[in-house]
Amino acid sequence: MSDLPEGWAETEFGLLLASSQNGLSARSGTGTPTVVLRLADVSTDGDVARDGLRFIGLDTDAQAKYSLQAGDLLAFRVNGSPSIAGQVIAYRGTPGYAYCDHFIRFRLRSQVAMSNLIAMAFRSNLVRHQVEQRMVSSAGQNTVSQSSYREIEIPLPPLAEQFRIIEKVEALLADVNAARDRLAKVPALLKRFRQSVLAAACSGRLTEDWGNVREAASASDLLERVRQLRSKSARRSPLAPFDGAEFDVPEHWGVASLDELALRLTSGSRAWSKYYRDNGSGTFVMAQNVRPLRFDQTVRQGVEPPPDDPERLRTKVAKDDLLITIVGANTGDVCRVPVEVRDHYVCQSVALARPVMSDLSPYLELFLNSPAHGRGLFEEWIYGEGRPHLSFDQLRATPIALPPLPEQFEIVRRVGALFLLADAIDARVAAATVRADKLTQAILAKAFRGELVPTEAELARRESRDYEPASLLLERVRAHGGKVEPKRSGRKRASAKA
C-alpha cells in the first residue's frame, strides 16, 4: 500500500490481535447445551440465524474457549465457494454462542482497532485481494489459515478517526443496502407476474378483448383436423384414457389430452449410456437441458449410437418438439425445441411429445408451464422421495384447454411481449444490483483513502491540539510486547512524518 492519509499507518493484521482461535471440531458432547454456529447460520453480511440452530453440550472450559462476544471478528476459514471463504464479519449475534471449525474467531486489541472498521477493511477490494492471494484450494474446498490472515496488511487510521469512518460508512451503506434489499425483491415479483400471465393466457382472460376474431373460430374445428391428421399418421397406439377436465375457459375453446394432440409421445433409451462419447457426433438430451420455457444447450453429452439402432428414430428430437423432464430434481420442467437440431436423442429422464401440428407447439409449451394448468397438475402427480418421477400414463392423459389456432397465435404473441417486458426489467435490476455492489466498493475505497471524513490530522490542525498518529500507537504495541500502555499526557504536537 502507498500514499496513506496523514496520521495513518500500515500494519499486519496479526499485530492488532489480542487472540485468535479456530472453531470447535466436535459435533456432539456432554455439558451445557450451547449453540454452535455453522456456516449456514451466518451470512457474509454479518446476520446470524435465530431458528434451526444446533446445540452441543460443552463443559466450562470449552464454553470459555469458544464463546463469542460483541467486538469479536468471525472469519470464514473454509468454504466450497471462493467468494465466501476468507470473508470476515464483526460479530453481532447473541453473546455466548460458540462456533464450528469452519470459522476463526479474532479478538482485537480494543485500544488499537475497532472490529467494525477492520471488518470493513476486509470487505474492501484493497484487502480482499490479499485474502484471495493466500487462499488454498483443495478437494473442492477453499481455505484461509490463521497464519495467512495474520500476514495481511491493513491500513489503520488513528483511533478517534476510526469512530468517524465507521459512523459515515454505516450510514452510507444503510442506504445502499436498503436499495439492494428492494432490488432483491423484484425477481420474486417478476416470477409471480410471469405466472399470472401464463394463468391468464391459458384461461382465455388474456385475449378477452379479441372480440369478433374470437367469435369467428372454434376449437372444435381444430380438434377435428387434429384427429384426421393423427389417424393418417404412422402412429397406431391407442389413446390414453381421458375423461376430460373442467376448465374455466371461453365456450369456443375445447379440451383434449396431450396424447390426443401428439403424433409421438415417448421417453428416451435406457441403454445408450454405453454409447457416450465426448466427441460423439450425436447429442444426448438430458434433464439438465430442459428448463421452463428454455431449451438449454450449454450442457452437452456426446453420444454415438449404432446407425442401425431402431431407438434412433423413436427418440430423435426435431424442431417444435416438446421436452418434459419425467425423472430427477427438475421433474415437470417443459420446453419447446425452437430451432433445428441434428442428431439429438432424448434420454430416459426426458419425455418427447411431438404435436400433430407444429403450430400447436408454442401454445402447448405455455400451457404445460402454467402453474395454474399443466405445471400445477404435474406438481400433484409427481411421486418418489429423493428421486422424483412423473408417471408416463398421467403425462399422456394431461388435459389441455385448447383455443382456436388464430387465438393461440395471439396468446403466444401477447405472452411473448409481456415476457420481454419482464426480461427487460430483470436486466435493469441486474445492472442496478451490479451498480450497488460497485457503489459499496467505492464507498469503502474512499473510506480507506481517508476521503470520506476529515482526518484526525486535519482536525488537530484546525483545533490547535495534539493527536496520536496510528504509527505511534503501533510502536507502543510493539514496545510493550503487545500490551498497549496508557498514552502519556503532553501537548507536543505530532509531526507530519509520524
N, C-alpha and C positions, 0 to 999 in steps of 0.2 A: 504494500500500500504506500501511497505517496500523497503529498500535499494535504496532510491532515490539517484541520482547523486549528487555530491558535489555542493552546492550552490542552489539546487532546494528545493522546499517546497511543501507540500500537503495542498490544500485549498478547502473549499467548493465553488462550482461554484457561489453561491449567493454572496460571498464576492467580486467577480470580477465584479459584475454588477453595472452599473450606473442606469439602469432602466429596467423594463420588462413590456410587455403589451400584453394581449390576443387580438386576431384579431377582426375585425368588424363582428357583427352578422347580421346587416341589409342586405337585399337583394335588396333594392331599396331605393331611397332617392332623395332629391332636392339639388341643388347646382352645383358646378363644376363637370362635368363628370370626374371621376377618375378611373383608372384601379385598380380593387380589385382582387388580385391573389387568385385563387382557388387551390385545391390540384392537379388538372390536369395540372395546369400551371407551376408547379415547380417540378423538379426531385430531387432525393436524392443525385445526383452528383452536384447539385447547378445550373443546367441550368434552365433558365426562358424562357417560350414560348414568341414568338413575335407576333403570329397570334391567332385569336379566343379569345382574352382577353375580360373579362367582365368589363363594365363601370358602375359605380354607382355614382349618384350625391352626393357630400359631401360638407358640409359647411366648413368654415375656421378652426373651432375648430377640426372637425373630420379629416381634412387633416393633421393638425399638430400632432394629437394624433396617427394616424395610418401610417404616412409617413415612408417609408423605405429609408435608405441611405447606402452608402458604409461603410463597417465596422460593420453593424448590423449582428446579428445571427438570423436565422429564423428556428424555431423548429417545427416539425410536431407534434402538440399536440394530434391529434386524427386521426385514420385511421382504416379501416377494416383489413388491413394487419399488423400483429405484427412486420414484418420486416421493415415496413416504419414508423410506429408510434415511436416517440422518436428520430428520426433522427434529426440532427442539421447541417445546412449548413451556410457558410459565404455568405451573400447576395451579388451578383454581377450583379443584374439586374438594370433596369432604376431607378434612384433616383426619389422619389415622388410617386411611386406606393404604394398602400395600400395592405392589406392582410385580408383574411377572418378569421373567428373564429376557423378554423381548425389549425391555426398556433399560435405561440407565438413569439413575437419579443424580443430578448435580446440585450441590448446595453451595451457594456463593458466599464470599466474604461480604456481608451486608454493608460494611463501611467503605467498600470499594466499588461495587457494581450492583445495579438493581436488576432483578430477574426479568422484568418486563422489557427492559432495554436490551438485554442480552438475547432474549427470545426474538425480538425484532431484528437484531443483527443477524441471527441465524436464518431468519426468513428472507433477508435481503439477498439479491444475487451476488453481492460482494463477498459474503461469507459462504453462501450455499455452494458456489463453485469450488471452494476449498474442500467442503464436505464431500462433494461428488468425486473429487480427485483422490480422496482417501478411501472411498467405498470399495469393498471387496465383494465380488460376485462369485458364487459357487453353488451348484446344485439348485438353481432357481431362487436362491436367497441372496439378499444384498445386506452387507453388514458394515457398520462403522464402530470400531473399537473405542474403548475409553482412551487409550493412548493416542489414537488418531484425533479424537475430539480435542485433547489437551494441546495438540500442536497447532491448532487453528488460530490464526491471527485475528484479533478483534480490535476495531477502532474504539477507544474508550474516551468519552468526554469527562470533564470534572463532574464530581458527584452532584452538585447543585444543578448543573446543566442537564444531567440525566433526567431529573424530575420534569423539567420543562419539555424536553423532547418527547418523553412518554405521554405527557398530557396532550401535546399537539398531535402526535401521530395517532393516538387512540381516538381523538375527536374526528380527524380526517378519515381514518379507516372505518369509523362507525357509519359515516355517510356512504362510503364505498361498499361496505358490507350490506347495508340496507338496500342499495341498488342491486347488488349481486343476489340478495335473497329474493327480491322482486323478479329479477330475471329468471331465477331458478324455478319459479312457479309457472312460467309461461309454457314450457314443454308439456306439462300435465294438462294445462288448459287447452293447448292445441290438440292434444290426443283426444280429449273429450269432444272438441269441435269436430275432428275428423270422424269420430264415432257417430256423432249426431248427424253429420252429413250423410254417412252411409245408411243410417237408420231411416232418414227422410227419403233418401234416394230409392231404397228398396221397399218402401211402403207407398210410394206414389205422391208423397207430400212435396217432394222437391219439384215435381212437374205439374202441380195443381193448376198453374196458370197457363197450361199449354192449350186450353180451350178447344177450338174446332179441330185442331190437328189430332188431339187425343181422341175425339169422338169419331174420327174418320177411320180408325183402325181398331181391330180387336185381336186379342191374343189367341182366340180360338182358331183363326186362320193360320197363324204362325204355328201353333201346335199341330194342326193337320198337315202342314207342309213338312214339319219335322218328322212326323210319323211316316209319311210317304218316303222321305229320303232315307230314313233308317231302315225301312222294310226292303229298300232296294240295295242296301249295303251288304257287305260280306258278313256282317255280324248276324249271327243267328241265335245267340244265347238268350234265354228267356229273361224278361224284365224282372227286377226285384219287386217283391210285394210292396204295394204302395196304396195306402188308404186315403191319400190326400192330406191336406192340412188346412186349418183355418188361419187365414192371414187377413189383417185389416188393410185391404188394398182396394183400389177402384174396381168397379164391376167389369170393366172391359179387360182387366188382367186375367191371366189364367194361372193354374198351378200344375206343375209336373215334377216328377222325380229327376234327380241328377242322372240316373241310369237311363231314363227315357230320352234325355237330351243329348246323350253321348253315343258316339259311334264306337268308342273304345273306352273301357274303364278297367284298368288293370294296375297291378303293382309290379315291382321290378324282379329281377332274377335273384335267386337265393344262392347261386353257386358261382357268381362271377368274381368273387374276391381273389380267386386263384389266377385271374387274368389281369390283375392290377399291374400296370407298368408306368413308371414315372414319365417315360417318353411315349406312352401309348397314343395312337392316333385318335382313339375314341375318348369320350369323357363320361365318367360315371356320375350321374346326377344324384347327390346325396341330400340328406335333410338340411345340411349346412347351406345348400344352395337355394333353399326355399324360405323366403321371408315374406311377411304380409305385404302383398301388393308389389313385391320386388323379386325378380329372378336374379339372385346374387351369383355372379360368375367370377368373383375374386378368389374363390377356393376351387381348386380343380384336382380331381383324382383321375389320372390317366388309366385307360383300360384297353385291352387288345383281345376282344373275344374272337373265337374262330369264325371265319367267314360263313360257314355253313350252319352255325348255331341258330336254331329256329327262334331262340329267345331274342335275337337281334330285332326282328320285325315287331314282335309283340311289345317290347319295352322301348323302342326307339322314339325319341322326342321330336316333335315338329313345332313349327311356329303356331301360336294360338292354342297350344295345349295348356290345360290347367294342371298344375302340380300341387299335390296335397300331402303334407307330411302325416304319416299314419303311425309312426313309431318314433319315440325319442322325446327329448326335452321340449322341442318346439312342435309337438304334435298338434295338428289343427291349423298350422300355417298354410296359406294358399297363395299362389302367384300364377300369373299367366306368363307364357314364354313369348315375349313381344317381338322377337327377331328370329330370323332363320338361323338354325343351328345345324351343325354337321356331326354325325356320329355321336350323338348324345343318347344315353340309355339310363332309365331310372333304376335305382337300387330298390331293395325290398322294403326300405323305410319310406318310400315315396310312392304315392298312387298317381297314375296318369289318367286324366279324363280328357278325351278328345271330343269336343262338341260336334253334333251332326252338322251344324253350320258354324264356320269360323266367326261369323258376325256375332254369334251369341257370346263368344268368349269374354270380351271386355266387361259386359254387364255381369256375367256369372262370376267373374273374379271379384267384383264389388260385392255381390250378394253373399258369396261364401266368406268374405272378410267382415261382413257386418255383424257386430256383437249382438244386435237385436234379431239376427236371422241365422245365416249359415254358421258363423263362428259361435254364436250362442248355443246352437244345437250341438256342435262338436264338443263344446265345454261340458255339456250334460252327458255326452256319450263316452268321453274319454275314461278309460279304466286302467288299473295297474299302477301300483306304487313303485317308485324308483325308476321304472321304465314305462312311461305312459303309452297306451295303444289306442287306436281308433278302429272300431270294427268295420271291416270292409263291407259287410252286408248293410250296416247302418249308413255307411257312406253312399252306397248305391241308392238307398231309399231316401236320401236327403231331399226334402221338399223345396221346390224353387217357386217363388212368386214371380211370374213372368209377364212383363208388359209387352205390347206390340213392338216389333223391331224398330220402327222410327222413334218411338219413345225411349227405347233402350239407348239408341244413339244420343238422344238429347240428354238422358240421365248421365251417360258417360262423359259427355261434353261438360255438363254443369259441375259434376263432381271433380273433373279434372281442373276446371277453372278455380273452384274453391280450394282444392288441394294445393294448387300453385300459389294461391294467396297465403295459405298456411305455411308452405315451404319458404316463401319469401320472408315471412315473419320469423320462422326458425332461423334463417340465415342472418337476419338482423340481430336476433337475440344472441346467436353465437358470436357475431362480431362485437356486440356490446359487452359480452362476457370477457372476450379477449382484451378489450379496451379497459375493462375494470381491473383485470389482472395486471395489465401494464401500468395502470394508474397506481395500484398498490406498490409496485416496484419503484415507480417514480417517486412516490412519497417517501419510501424507505431510503432511496438513493439520496434524496435531498436531506433527509434527516442525518445520514451518516457522512454527508459532506459539510455539515454544520450550517446549512442554508435554511432550515425550517424555523428555527428560533434564534434570537440573539445569543451569541456565545457568551460564556462566563467571562472571557477576557474582555469582550466589548462592554459588558455591563459593569465590570470592575473599573474600567477606564472612565465610563460615564459618571459613576458614583464615587470616584476617587477612593477606592478601597482595595484591599488585598483580595486575592483568591488563590486557591491551591490548584495548580495545573495537575492533570492526571499523571504526568511523569513523576512529580514529587510524591504523589500518593503511592504509585507503584514502587518507587525507591524505598519508601518506608516499609512496604510489604516485604521486599527482598532483604532489607537490612535487619529486620526482626524475625527472620525465619518464617515468614508467612503471617505473623501477627501484626496487626495494624495498631500502632500506639497512638494515643490521642495527639492531635496536632497541637504543637506549642503555640501559644499566643504571640502576637507580634504584629507590627504594622508595616513590615517590609513588603514592598510590592514585588510580585513575581515578575521576573524578567520575561521578555518576549520569547527568549530561547527556551525557557523552562517548559 
